[in-house]
C-alpha cells in the first residue's frame, strides 16, 4: 500500500529519515487470530490443536517513513523507548563465543545502565539473544539457537498477562521487598561490532501515536519450551504512527525499549518494534546485534501494580526448606536393601509354593469373570478364614486378653448413608487418655471383616500403647468409591468429636491402613485435604498401600511381584470404580494422582513399605511427591520381605515390623 500523504507531511525531517516498507497485521475476524510456531507441528500436535499451518495471520507491507531519532526528545516513560550510551567490556567475539561472560559481565553492565536511566531499585537481566544475517537457527532449535535471524514484522515481545507471569517467575529470585510497587519489562538493544550499523536497523514506534485499543491484535507465540501471548500492530491507523530508528548506531550505544510497564498512568508502556531493510542503502557490513531482556523493580511505587508473587510461590512445584507447613523428618530408619528375601521368608515361600500356585490359579480364573470383580471378591473372601487361622496362636491370644474390647456404630451425622461398625481395642494398662489409631484392615478393598483383625489390632494397641478403632468399612464391588472412603471419614469424625467419651487425646489421632485399607486411608487423606480438615489427624500411616493405576501400565517395567499381581489389581480397580473411565483422574479412586496442591494439605504421613511389595513402585512414587510437598515424615522400606509374608512372632521380620511400627507411633504420634 502507498503511505498516506498526511503521514509524509508530519514525518518530514533530516536526510537520514528513511522511506521503507514495514510489515503490519490485518484483522481477519473471529477464529482467525494470528499465531506462530517456531517449529514444524507433528501430526499429533496438529490433531490436538486443530492447526495445520506453522504460521497464520495476514500481513501487509505499508510504505512508511521511519524518522531518525537522533536529537529528538524521546524517553522511555513517554514514548516507550530511548537511546542511551554505555561502553561494554565485551568484544564482538565475546558476544558469540563466551556465554558465561555475557551473563557475568554484560548483564551487570545492562543492570547498571537501566538503574541509572529509570531509577529502578533493582534490575534482573534474565535472557539475551544475538542476531545476525548469518545465523544458526533452524526448525529444530526454535529460538534457542545461539544466533538468531533478524526479526522482521511489527510486533511486541509481550502482552500484559505474559509480562505479569514473567514478573512472578523472575521475582522469585529477589528479596520479597521487590514483590510490590511497579515493574518494568524491557529490552536493551546494541550493535556488537566496531562498525556502525548501515542497514537492517531496529525501528521502534512512538507509543503516543498509537490509537488505543484499536491498533492492538493479540497473537500467540509458541516455541518448543514455552508459549505466550504477544501483540501485533494493525494497519488501520498506520498513517498516524510515528516510527523512529537511530542511524549509524555504534557499539557504545543502546536502545532501551519497553515490553511492558505496570504503571498505568504512563503514555509509554509497551513498544512495538521491527527490523527493517532499506533496499536503497549503500552496501555495508551486515548488522550484528544483541538484545538483553530484564525486569526493573520499583518497590516504593504507589499504588501497587505488581501481581501477587506470594500466591505463586506457595503453589510452586519447587520444594524449599522454607515452605509453609513442611514437616520435619526425624530420619528414624536406615535400612539397607539388598534385593534378596530374608532366609526365613524364602524358606516359607518354598514350603508353601504348591498352595500358593493353587490360590493363584483360582484367583486368575475369578479375575477373568466379567462381573465387576464380584467373583474375585468372593474368591478372596473364601481365603480369609485361612489367614485368620494363622492368628489363632498364643501370642495373639495374649494380646487380645490384655485389651478391653468394645463396638459401636457411627450415626448418620457426618454425610454417611451407612451406620459404620467400629471395633475398639484398648490396652488394659492404660488408665488416662491415650493416643488413637483409626485403622483400616487389609484385604485388597474387596475382602475381610474388621472383627477378623482383632488379633492384629490388639497387638498394635499393646505394642504402641494406643486405642485402636478398627473400622468395618464396606467392601467393593458392592460399595463403590468414594462411599467406602466416606465410611472411614465418618468414623474419624465421630471419634474426634467424642474424644473425651472414648478417653483419647483429640490432638493425638492417627489414621492407618494396610494394603486395601492403606488405599482407603490414603483416600481419606485426599478427602480431608479437599474439605480442609486435615488438622483432625496428627499422623497418617500408609502400609503396603495400593494408591494408583500402575497395574494398567507396561508390565515390562514392573517388578516380578507387581507383574504377577497386575491382572488381579486391574479387576480390583474395576470393582472400586463406578466408571473406570470417568474416574480415571479422580484422586479419591487413585490417591496417588492427587495434585501437588492437595498433597500439600495432607496430614503428616509415614509410608511403610516392604521391599518386595506388589505396590512398591506406586507407593514410593507417591512418597517422593509427598516429600516434595512437605508432608512426608518417613518412607521406610523393610528389607527382605513381601506383602503378607512373615505373619507371626516366629519370624524375625514380624518382630522387626513391630519395632518399626512402635517407633513410628512413639516418635510421631505420642511425642
C-alpha positions, 0 to 999 in steps of 0.5 A: 500500500502507498503511505498516506500523504498526511503521514509524509507531511508530519514525518518530514525531517533530516536526510537520514529519515528513511522511506521503507516498507514495514510489515503490519497485521490485518484483522481477519475476524473471529477464529482467525487470530494470528499465531506462530510456531517456531517449529514444524507441528507433528501430526499429533500436535496438529490433531490436538490443536486443530492447526495445520499451518506453522504460521497464520495471520495476514500481513501487509507491507505499508510504505512508511517513513521511519524518522531518525531519532537522533536529537529528538526528545524521546524517553522511555516513560513517554514514548516507550523507548530511548537511546542511551550510551554505555561502553561494554567490556565485551568484544564482538567475539565475546558476544558469540563465543563466551556465554558465561561472560555475557551473563557475568559481565554484560548483564551487570553492565545492562543492570547498571545502565537501566538503574541509572536511566529509570531509577529502578531499585533493582534490575534482573537481566534474565535472557539475551539473544544475538542476531545476525544475517548469518545465523544458526537457527533452524526448525529444530532449535526454535529460538534457542539457537545461539544466533538468531535471524533478524526479526522482521514484522511489527510486533511486541515481545509481550502482552500484559498477562505474559509480562505479569507471569514473567514478573512472578517467575523472575521475582522469585529470585529477589528479596520479597521487598521487590514483590510490590510497587511497579515493574518494568519489562524491557529490552536493551538493544546494541550493535556488537561490532566496531562498525556502525550499523548501515542497514537492517536497523531496529525501528521502534514506534512512538507509543503516543501515536498509537490509537488505543485499543484499536491498533492492538491484535493479540497473537500467540507465540509458541516455541518448543519450551514455552508459549505466550501471548504477544501483540501485533500492530494493525494497519488501520491507523498506520498513517498516524504512527510515528516510527523512529530508528537511530542511524549509524548506531555504534557499539557504545550505544543502546536502545532501551525499549519497553515490553511492558510497564505496570504503571498505568498512568504512563503514555509509554508502556509497551513498544512495538518494534521491527527490523527493517531493510532499506533496499536503497542503502549503500552496501555495508557490513551486515548488522550484528546485534544483541538484545538483553531482556530484564525486569526493573523493580520499583518497590516504593511505587504507589499504588501497587501494580505488581501481581501477587508473587506470594500466591505463586510461590506457595503453589510452586512445584519447587520444594524449599526448606522454607515452605509453609507447613513442611514437616520435619523428618526425624530420619528414624530408619536406615535400612539397607536393601539388598534385593534378596528375601530374608532366609526365613521368608524364602524358606516359607515361600518354598514350603508353601509354593504348591498352595500358593500356585493353587490360590493363584490359579483360582484367583486368575480364573475369578479375575477373568469373570466379567462381573465387576470383580464380584467373583474375585471378591468372593474368591478372596473372601473364601481365603480369609478364614485361612489367614485368620487361622494363622492368628489363632496362636498364643501370642495373639491370644495374649494380646487380645486378653490384655485389651478391653474390647468394645463396638459401636456404630457411627450415626448418620451425622457426618454425610454417611448413608451407612451406620459404620461398625467400629471395633475398639481395642484398648490396652488394659494398662492404660488408665488416662487418655491415650493416643488413637489409631483409626485403622483400616484392615487389609484385604485388597478393598474387596475382602475381610471383616474388621472383627477378623483383625482383632488379633492384629489390632490388639497387638498394635494397641499393646505394642504402641500403647494406643486405642485402636478403632478398627473400622468395618468399612464396606467392601467393593464391588458392592460399595463403590468409591468414594462411599467406602472412603466416606465410611472411614471419614465418618468414623474419624469424625465421630471419634474426634468429636467424642474424644473425651467419651472414648478417653483419647487425646483429640490432638493425638489421632492417627489414621492407618491402613494396610494394603486395601485399607492403606488405599482407603486411608490414603483416600481419606487423606485426599478427602480431608485435604479437599474439605480442609480438615486435615488438622483432625489427624496428627499422623497418617500411616500408609502400609503396603498401600495400593494408591494408583493405576500402575497395574494398567501400565507396561508390565515390562517395567514392573517388578516380578511381584507387581507383574504377577499381581497386575491382572488381579489389581486391574479387576480390583480397580474395576470393582472400586470404580463406578466408571473406570473411565470417568474416574480415571483422574479422580484422586479419591479412586487413585490417591496417588494422582492427587495434585501437588496442591492437595498433597500439600494439605495432607496430614503428616504421613509415614509410608511403610513399605516392604521391599518386595511389595506388589505396590512398591513402585506406586507407593514410593512414587507417591512418597517422593511427591509427598516429600516434595510437598512437605508432608512426608515424615518417613518412607521406610522400606523393610528389607527382605520381605513381601506383602503378607509374608512373615505373619507371626512372632516366629519370624524375625521380620514380624518382630522387626515390623513391630519395632518399626511400627512402635517407633513410628507411633512413639516418635510421631504420634505420642511425642 
